[in-house]
Amino acid sequence: MQKTFSPSSLNCFEKCPKQYWFRYIAKVPVDSEGIEAFVGKRVHEVLERLYHFVAEDMVPSIEKVVYRYHQLFDQHYDEGRIRIVREGTDADFYRRNGVRSLQNYYRRFYPFDGDQTLGIEKGLNFHLDDEKQYAVRGIVDRIARAPDGVLEIHDFKTGKRVPRQAELDTDRQLGLYELGVRKLWNENGPVRLVWQYVLSNQVRVSERSPEQREALRDKTTAVIDQIRNESAWKTKKSALCGWCEYRAHCPLFGGAEAEATVQAAGSAAPPKSPPENHRQTAETEGTTPESKGQIRLL
């Protein structure tokens, strides 16, 4: 059972308790990764490096940014390991989406001096309660101070879908990050949540009231309690099942020996690349290459 929860793990449980069990309880090893998560990682890596260079007053050209993306794509892509589920698409389709995402972001924010970057890939570890019974972790893509003095929490999204504003206003991930940033940075002023949908070149913004923040805290602790008290770990079929890395083990899809497989894998290392969230490994380990000072040239 997890001692520290992330937005990804909470979402996993709500999406399918059985998937949560495979991933966090049995820790069934995963030897594949969805193409969407793969591209998301590469785009995030390049944007992270971009901002490190901006901090040194060395803004690379868009050509160098795209070149670095292609290098990372080729370096990590393994046709036998990367899963492409959506019919009518191939690796080049997703590669081009990554290029378009980077070009959109670069052209929109160049020369990247519209605000003050305070943190890149910033790890958060905090408790939702004073008794320290509900621990949360996460990694913020970017923290910035806007020209009007407001602290902003930025999240880079590489997917095609842009949620409705009402959905973003109740988004748990950035809402929890706000709780962590406020607590760890002793921030009492307004905080702005910013989603950068780089593929569609759209930006969405939300701000939470004190009442909304407290409601999120209560709802999150309730979900954690539910996980801790869970025993059935039932499957929950949905349109996302096609992307699940545990489909071969799932009873809904003929995984007749799933229980035995999981028991055998009970002591195995946790999965490395859950497809629905490219941040999961980093959230688990709490570090990135750049956080250790290993900055590579674009």
Summary of the structure (lengths in Angstrom):
residues: 298
radius of gyration: 19.5
end to end distance: 39.6
largest distance: 58.2
contacts: 866
relative contact order: 0.20
helix: 46%
strand: 16%
